[in-house]
Amino acid sequence: MSTERRPVRSRRTVLRAGALTGLGLAGAQAVAPSRATAATTAATPDARNAGFLVGRGIADATGEVAEVGMMGYGRFDQQAAGLHTRLRARAFVVADEASGRRVLLIVADSPMIFGSVHQAVLRRLAEAYGGLYTEQNVLITATHTHAGPGGYSHHLLYNTTTFGFHRKTFEAVADGLFEAAQRAHDDLAPSELVLSHGTLSGASVNRSRTAFDRNPKADRDHFPDAVDTHTTLLRVERAGRAVGAVNWFPVHSTSMSGDNRLISADNKGYAAYHWEREVNDVDYLADGTPAFVSAFAQTNSGDMSPNLDLRPPTTPEDFAATRANGLQQYEAAAAQVRQAGTGLSGPVDSRLVYVDLSDVTVRPEFTGDGRTHRTSKPCIGASMAAGSMEDGPAFPGFEEGENPFWDAISDSVIYTVSPELRQAQAPKDVFVPVGEMNRVYPWVQERVPVMLVRIGGLYLIGIPGEVTVCAGLRLRRTVAGIVGADLDDVLVAGYANAYFHYLTTPEEYDAQQYEGGSTLFGRWQLPALQQTAADLATALRDGTDLPLGPKPPDLSGKALSLQPGVVLDAPPLLRKFGDVLVPPRENYRAGERVETVFAGAHPGNDLHRGDTYLEIQHRNADGSWRTVADDGDWPTRFHWKRDGIAASKVTITWDVPQGTSPGTYRIVYHGDARSLTGTVTRFTGTSPAFTVR
């Protein structure tokens, strides 16, 4: 066991070489200034004239990486067994110098933003800043990676495949989001905001074409190929240079397979990582705000799949597919940096209301048939249990569309549906009446936040769920018509502030594909939210306030934790923690994979948030070692496997990037072992040196 201190991390040489050899040059003209240059731009006249103060921040929000259920595919067998890329939160504060109003946007590499996280982050912000950041001006969204750890909701439905609540993951997510917000707040400086639009084809496909084709011609004509190709970039400039960017493009983060067991930020996470790390040399482990921060956010991606062949991806081919799709999103965004774009000016403002979606009376002007309708208590259709067959099926025995066997069982054996509920949910046959189950224990959230944010001429509709492209189009048209904005400048910010599953148009709902079966509050859920969006847009336009509505309760005291924690770590017989069980070869070339196996411990003992489980080190000419990669880098993988009852094997791999400097390298593993008394002791293992030629 080694106790040597970790060297200062500086990884520029290796990664700069990698960035210039096949990792994409589309952003070469958008390279951010150095930290020193960025720090001196705050007082430039050009930036001051923009009228905005903007801050940027990044933080680690990964959570557990072993023996925790992964969120997204709804599979009990998808238990995490290691780490491919860390999950990060990226935050942007935008303040109007004239009015003092501000908004905080956080984009997290997370499967979902549950109400539990929304409440926790708001509490942390209130403790740190008083009333500066509240539910009225904080928009938190998820990229919806399907390769992140779960168990951080306070509602039972989302914790079933994770065997209950996982406090360590919950705290890591909440702390990471708050830390990113802190760093963005501290980074506030005069900046210009530039908005641009483009198209990206060949990166997504409609996975629910049967439902899409039921929509009116006016909706279908807006998406000729049943795909939303609209990509939008909001870039932050100081002294004429891009120092940050937020991209919105609708595509599911399902490039990584349901058979994958490594925590990963998926395609949107790779797009952000590539722009920051491989193009702009951002060192996530360095102190201070990076010179460039990029977030790739979701919009109305409910029926948009990255799997163009409409088949679930396979492992390990999904790693290449994830990178390829992420590069497409990055290249479309980076190309817009070279466009003039539209310089934003005008107010910064926002509104949020809570809506009890189980009990909304929808006015005739939003229902489409001239009559009043009502939403209902949330219900699951059998097609939801099927999962998306194109991205990754969930439970066997269920199909998208009709499920007469399961519908008959649910109607006659499990639960008798009232006439009112049947009418509101029709043509969905109620498979699981989660609204009734909520009376006993909180299964799903019914009181949800709906938000509208304005940043100059850009409008973001914060919807706490997965919105199909046509449902998003109707929301956008509703808001654009009231505020007088161009339709392209009004976007749905999906997966925002909470989670209520899907949102389809009534016509798509009738098809009862996976998305319709997952639209919990019935056929009139979208019209109900259009009505809410209209109220928010009117208030924002007129400068008036709205009643907050029924806030959801704090359920932090009711979370059930069913999975025991780590009891004891023990090394293999006749071994010590950190011993090398399988050494690397002596020599490698670029493009080959280095692999080393260590006597390890359970990574759940310490999540190493803001740190790393591994380092790839290069020996300098003076004999010292310099870190060139860690567990947040794309070429590294950290595999954990239980060896017997208490022992662990940790396998670390490194795919040597093209352009890597020749020389001597080694792999360092940082672990933490728990004794029977609960004491956790850190240890380090170091591989024999090897040569890259």
Beta strands, then each sheet from edge to edge (+ up, - down):
strand 1: 52-60
strand 2: 66-71
strand 3: 79-83
strand 4: 88-96
strand 5: 102-108
strand 6: 138-142
strand 7: 148-149
strand 8: 189-199
strand 9: 205-206
strand 10: 230-238
strand 11: 241-248
strand 12: 293-297
strand 13: 304-305
strand 14: 342-343
strand 15: 348-356
strand 16: 361-362
strand 17: 373-374
strand 18: 380-381
strand 19: 387-388
strand 20: 392-393
strand 21: 430-432
strand 22: 447-455
strand 23: 458-462
strand 24: 466-467
strand 25: 490-493
strand 26: 502-503
strand 27: 580-582
strand 28: 587-588
strand 29: 593-600
strand 30: 614-619
strand 31: 625-630
strand 32: 636-643
strand 33: 647-655
strand 34: 663-674
strand 35: 680-686
strand 36: 690-692
sheet 1: 6+ 5+ 4- 1+ 8- 10+ 11- 12-
sheet 2: 6+ 5+ 4- 1+ 8- 14+
sheet 3: 7+ 2- 3+ 32- 33+ 29- 27+
sheet 4: 9+ 13-
sheet 5: 15+ 22- 23+ 25+
sheet 6: 16+ 17-
sheet 7: 18+ 21-
sheet 8: 19+ 20-
sheet 9: 24+ 26+
sheet 10: 28+ 36+ 34- 30+ 31-
sheet 11: 28+ 36+ 34- 35+
end
